[in-house]
Amino acid sequence: MAEIVTKATRESFGEAITELAEKYPEIVVLDADLAAATKTEIFKKAYPNRFIDCGIAECNMIGVAAGLATCGKIPFAASFAMFSAGRAFEQIRNSVGYPHLNVKIVGSHAGISVGEDGATHQCNEDIALMRTIPGMVVLNPADHYEMKAAVEAAVKYQGPVYIRLGRLAVASVHNNDDYQFEIGKAIQLCEGTDATVIATGLMVGEAVKAAAALKEKGIHVRVIDMHTVKPIDREAVVRAAKETGKLITVEEHNIVGGLGEAVCSVVCEEYPVPVTRIGVEDCYGHSGPAKDLLKEFGLSAEHIAGVAEKVVRA
């Protein structure tokens, strides 16, 4: 077992893409004047000739990435999620998604935990946007180990991928150096038969903490790390529905269009059970310390545990 690492997944991404560069010479990295924040600066220092700063022109950055992909490169186009997934949506749809090019879109500083940057930068819509693009894979790794494994999986995958990065440092929940990541295959972290909590990204760690607190009360909830929101692991969702009967989804994202709706679409088609969604309740965020905002918006282990207890005892 490897040590527990407390690190922002944006930093893990920067390390991973740099480590992979020698093995995969086709990798190039593009950024939109935010290399210090997205941590692509780590790659820039090591491989300056394979790094392109496109300036504050995210739409153009996606076009450049698409062009590079047609030449056999594996471009990673990074910026804040609000800009890489939001501002450049049309270019991603038409220049990357439609021709199904091998471009990796990187959305850093996603969700409420952007904190003091406020509502304009707290992108809670990126997963919903990227899910709507045909053929787009959507990855939302939970921690350091999962991010590093997910980046290599994205490199190996032939086609468009969206990778969500977090700003806030989080403790790892996957502590094995041999951790195996497979696109579209969820990972069960906790056993339980009373209910299942399906979490993604930053919320996975909070869900694990919630499960530990509930266990002390005699409530046993299964926790599933849904690191791939699209294609979602339908088998894992249906199995949880059949074996535990009640599902709770947790995401640092609008409950509209995100993980919760993806899970609901699976169960309503295959095995209908009650689903309770925890996330941003279709509203904008506001400026404040990240940890305080997560508690305010119900994205904490305490809130997850409280909701789960009500669901189980209902």
C-alpha positions as CSV (number, residue, x, y, z in Angstrom):
1,M,0.0,0.0,0.0
2,A,1.3,3.4,-0.9
3,E,1.2,6.4,1.4
4,I,-1.8,8.6,1.6
5,V,-1.1,11.7,-0.6
6,T,-2.9,15.0,0.0
7,K,-2.7,16.9,-3.2
8,A,-5.0,18.8,-5.7
9,T,-5.8,16.7,-8.7
10,R,-4.7,19.6,-11.0
11,E,-1.2,19.1,-9.6
12,S,-1.4,15.3,-10.1
13,F,-2.4,15.9,-13.7
14,G,0.6,18.2,-14.3
15,E,2.9,15.5,-12.9
16,A,1.2,12.7,-14.8
17,I,1.3,14.3,-18.3
18,T,5.0,15.2,-17.8
19,E,5.9,11.7,-16.7
20,L,4.1,10.2,-19.7
21,A,5.7,12.6,-22.3
22,E,8.8,10.5,-22.8
23,K,6.9,7.3,-23.3
24,Y,4.4,9.0,-25.6
25,P,6.3,11.5,-27.8
26,E,3.0,12.4,-29.6
27,I,1.8,14.2,-26.5
28,V,1.6,18.0,-26.8
29,V,0.1,20.4,-24.2
30,L,-1.8,23.6,-24.9
31,D,-2.9,26.1,-22.3
32,A,-4.8,29.4,-22.3
33,D,-2.5,31.7,-20.2
34,L,-3.2,29.7,-17.0
35,A,-0.3,27.3,-16.9
36,A,0.6,28.1,-13.3
37,A,-3.0,27.4,-12.2
38,T,-3.7,24.3,-14.3
39,K,-0.2,23.0,-13.5
40,T,0.7,22.5,-17.1
41,E,3.7,24.6,-16.3
42,I,5.3,21.4,-15.0
43,F,5.1,20.0,-18.5
44,K,6.2,23.4,-20.0
45,K,9.4,23.4,-18.0
46,A,10.3,19.9,-19.0
47,Y,9.2,20.0,-22.7
48,P,9.1,23.7,-23.8
49,N,9.0,22.7,-27.5
50,R,5.9,20.6,-27.0
51,F,4.0,23.3,-25.1
52,I,1.8,26.0,-26.7
53,D,0.4,29.0,-24.8
54,C,-2.6,30.1,-26.9
55,G,-3.3,33.1,-24.7
56,I,-6.7,34.0,-23.4
57,A,-8.3,32.5,-26.5
58,E,-9.8,29.2,-25.5
59,C,-11.9,28.7,-28.7
60,N,-8.8,29.1,-30.8
61,M,-6.9,26.7,-28.5
62,I,-9.4,24.0,-29.3
63,G,-9.1,24.6,-33.0
64,V,-5.3,24.4,-32.7
65,A,-5.6,21.1,-30.7
66,A,-8.0,19.7,-33.4
67,G,-5.4,20.6,-36.1
68,L,-2.6,18.9,-34.2
69,A,-4.8,15.8,-33.7
70,T,-5.2,15.5,-37.5
71,C,-1.4,15.4,-37.7
72,G,-1.0,12.4,-35.3
73,K,-0.4,14.3,-32.1
74,I,-2.2,13.7,-28.8
75,P,-3.1,17.2,-27.7
76,F,-4.2,18.1,-24.2
77,A,-5.9,21.5,-24.2
78,A,-6.2,22.9,-20.7
79,S,-7.8,25.8,-19.0
80,F,-10.4,26.5,-16.2
81,A,-13.4,24.3,-16.8
82,M,-15.6,27.4,-17.2
83,F,-13.5,28.3,-20.3
84,S,-12.3,25.0,-21.7
85,A,-15.7,23.3,-21.5
86,G,-17.9,26.4,-21.3
87,R,-16.6,29.1,-23.5
88,A,-15.2,26.7,-26.1
89,F,-18.2,24.4,-26.2
90,E,-19.1,25.1,-29.9
91,Q,-15.5,24.4,-31.0
92,I,-15.4,21.2,-29.0
93,R,-18.7,20.1,-30.5
94,N,-17.9,20.9,-34.1
95,S,-14.1,20.7,-34.4
96,V,-13.4,17.8,-32.0
97,G,-16.6,15.8,-31.3
98,Y,-18.1,15.8,-34.8
99,P,-15.0,14.5,-36.5
100,H,-14.2,12.4,-33.4
101,L,-10.6,13.7,-33.1
102,N,-8.1,12.5,-30.6
103,V,-8.2,15.6,-28.4
104,K,-8.1,15.6,-24.6
105,I,-10.0,18.6,-23.1
106,V,-8.8,19.5,-19.6
107,G,-11.1,21.4,-17.2
108,S,-9.3,22.6,-14.1
109,H,-10.8,24.6,-11.1
110,A,-14.2,23.0,-11.5
111,G,-17.0,23.1,-9.0
112,I,-17.8,25.1,-5.8
113,S,-14.4,24.4,-4.4
114,V,-12.8,27.0,-6.6
115,G,-13.8,29.1,-3.6
116,E,-12.9,32.8,-3.6
117,D,-12.9,33.0,-7.5
118,G,-16.7,33.1,-7.2
119,A,-19.7,32.2,-9.3
120,T,-18.2,33.2,-12.6
121,H,-15.4,30.7,-12.3
122,Q,-17.2,28.0,-10.3
123,C,-18.2,25.8,-13.2
124,N,-20.9,23.4,-12.1
125,E,-22.1,22.7,-15.7
126,D,-19.1,21.2,-17.4
127,I,-20.0,17.5,-16.9
128,A,-23.5,18.2,-18.3
129,L,-22.1,20.0,-21.3
130,M,-19.5,17.4,-22.1
131,R,-22.0,14.5,-21.6
132,T,-24.1,15.9,-24.4
133,I,-21.3,15.6,-27.0
134,P,-21.6,12.2,-28.9
135,G,-18.6,10.0,-28.4
136,M,-17.1,12.2,-25.6
137,V,-15.6,10.3,-22.6
138,V,-16.0,12.2,-19.3
139,L,-13.5,11.5,-16.5
140,N,-13.7,12.9,-13.0
141,P,-10.9,11.3,-10.9
142,A,-11.1,11.4,-7.2
143,D,-7.5,11.7,-6.0
144,H,-3.8,11.7,-6.8
145,Y,-3.5,8.0,-7.8
146,E,-6.7,8.0,-9.8
147,M,-5.8,11.1,-11.7
148,K,-2.4,9.8,-12.7
149,A,-3.9,6.5,-13.9
150,A,-6.8,8.3,-15.7
151,V,-4.4,10.5,-17.6
152,E,-2.5,7.5,-19.0
153,A,-5.9,5.9,-19.9
154,A,-6.9,9.0,-21.7
155,V,-3.6,9.0,-23.7
156,K,-4.2,5.4,-24.7
157,Y,-7.8,6.0,-25.7
158,Q,-8.4,7.0,-29.3
159,G,-11.0,9.7,-29.3
160,P,-12.1,12.8,-27.4
161,V,-11.9,12.8,-23.7
162,Y,-12.8,15.4,-21.0
163,I,-10.8,15.3,-17.8
164,R,-12.0,17.3,-14.8
165,L,-9.4,18.7,-12.3
166,G,-9.9,20.1,-8.9
167,R,-8.2,23.1,-7.2
168,L,-8.6,21.9,-3.6
169,A,-6.1,19.5,-2.1
170,V,-7.7,16.2,-1.1
171,A,-6.4,13.1,0.6
172,S,-6.1,10.0,-1.5
173,V,-8.6,7.2,-1.2
174,H,-6.8,4.9,-3.6
175,N,-3.6,4.0,-1.9
176,N,-2.0,1.4,-4.1
177,D,0.7,2.2,-6.5
178,D,-0.6,-0.6,-8.7
179,Y,-4.1,0.9,-8.9
180,Q,-5.7,-0.2,-12.1
181,F,-7.9,2.4,-13.9
182,E,-10.3,1.3,-16.6
183,I,-12.5,3.8,-18.5
184,G,-16.2,3.1,-17.8
185,K,-15.5,0.7,-14.9
186,A,-16.5,2.0,-11.4
187,I,-14.7,1.0,-8.3
188,Q,-16.4,-0.1,-5.1
189,L,-14.6,1.3,-2.0
190,C,-16.9,0.3,0.8
191,E,-19.2,-2.7,1.4
192,G,-22.8,-2.2,2.4
193,T,-26.3,-3.5,1.9
194,D,-28.5,-0.7,3.4
195,A,-28.0,1.8,0.5
196,T,-25.4,2.8,-2.0
197,V,-23.6,6.1,-2.3
198,I,-22.3,6.7,-5.9
199,A,-19.9,9.6,-5.9
200,T,-17.5,11.2,-8.3
201,G,-14.4,13.4,-8.1
202,L,-13.9,15.4,-4.9
203,M,-17.0,13.9,-3.4
204,V,-15.6,10.3,-3.3
205,G,-13.5,11.1,-0.3
206,E,-16.4,12.7,1.5
207,A,-18.6,9.7,0.7
208,V,-16.0,7.3,2.3
209,K,-15.9,9.5,5.4
210,A,-19.7,9.5,5.6
211,A,-19.8,5.7,5.3
212,A,-17.3,5.3,8.2
213,A,-19.5,7.6,10.4
214,L,-22.7,5.7,9.4
215,K,-21.0,2.4,10.2
216,E,-20.7,3.5,13.9
217,K,-24.5,3.9,13.9
218,G,-25.0,0.4,12.5
219,I,-25.8,1.6,9.0
220,H,-23.8,0.0,6.2
221,V,-23.7,1.8,2.9
222,R,-21.8,0.8,-0.2
223,V,-19.6,3.5,-1.7
224,I,-18.9,3.5,-5.4
225,D,-16.3,5.7,-7.1
226,M,-17.8,6.6,-10.4
227,H,-14.7,8.1,-11.9
228,T,-16.1,7.8,-15.5
229,V,-19.4,9.7,-15.8
230,K,-19.6,8.8,-19.5
231,P,-19.7,6.0,-20.4
232,I,-21.2,5.3,-17.0
233,D,-20.8,1.8,-15.5
234,R,-24.3,0.6,-16.0
235,E,-23.5,-2.9,-14.6
236,A,-22.3,-1.4,-11.3
237,V,-25.3,0.9,-11.0
238,V,-27.8,-1.9,-11.6
239,R,-26.0,-4.3,-9.3
240,A,-26.2,-1.7,-6.5
241,A,-29.8,-1.0,-7.2
242,K,-30.7,-4.8,-7.0
243,E,-28.5,-5.5,-3.9
244,T,-29.1,-2.4,-1.8
245,G,-32.4,-1.0,-3.1
246,K,-31.7,2.7,-2.5
247,L,-29.2,4.9,-4.3
248,I,-27.7,8.3,-3.4
249,T,-25.5,10.2,-5.9
250,V,-23.0,12.9,-4.8
251,E,-21.3,15.3,-7.1
252,E,-19.7,18.8,-6.9
253,H,-21.8,19.8,-9.9
254,N,-25.3,20.9,-10.7
255,I,-27.7,18.1,-10.1
256,V,-29.1,19.0,-13.5
257,G,-27.2,17.1,-16.2
258,G,-24.6,15.5,-14.1
259,L,-23.9,12.2,-12.3
260,G,-27.3,12.0,-10.6
261,E,-29.2,12.2,-13.9
262,A,-26.8,9.7,-15.5
263,V,-27.6,7.2,-12.7
264,C,-31.3,8.0,-12.9
265,S,-31.4,7.2,-16.6
266,V,-29.8,3.8,-15.9
267,V,-32.1,2.7,-13.1
268,C,-35.3,4.0,-14.7
269,E,-34.5,1.9,-17.8
270,E,-33.2,-1.2,-16.1
271,Y,-34.2,-1.5,-12.5
272,P,-36.2,1.3,-10.9
273,V,-35.3,2.2,-7.3
274,P,-35.4,5.5,-5.4
275,V,-32.5,7.8,-6.2
276,T,-31.6,10.8,-4.0
277,R,-29.3,13.3,-5.6
278,I,-26.8,15.4,-3.6
279,G,-25.1,18.3,-5.5
280,V,-25.5,21.9,-6.3
281,E,-29.2,22.6,-6.3
282,D,-29.5,24.3,-9.7
283,C,-28.1,27.6,-8.5
284,Y,-24.9,29.7,-8.8
285,G,-22.2,29.6,-6.2
286,H,-20.5,32.6,-4.6
287,S,-17.1,33.7,-3.3
288,G,-15.8,32.2,-0.1
289,P,-13.3,29.8,1.4
290,A,-13.6,26.4,-0.4
291,K,-14.2,24.2,2.6
292,D,-16.9,26.6,4.0
293,L,-18.7,26.6,0.6
294,L,-18.7,22.8,0.4
295,K,-20.4,22.7,3.8
296,E,-22.8,25.4,2.8
297,F,-23.9,23.7,-0.4
298,G,-24.3,20.3,1.3
299,L,-21.1,18.8,-0.2
300,S,-19.6,17.4,3.0
301,A,-19.3,14.0,4.7
302,E,-21.6,15.2,7.5
303,H,-24.4,16.2,5.1
304,I,-24.0,13.0,3.0
305,A,-24.2,10.9,6.2
306,G,-27.3,12.7,7.3
307,V,-29.1,12.3,4.0
308,A,-28.1,8.6,3.8
309,E,-29.4,7.9,7.3
310,K,-32.7,9.5,6.5
311,V,-32.9,7.4,3.2
312,V,-32.1,4.2,5.1
313,R,-34.5,4.8,7.9
314,A,-37.4,6.0,5.7
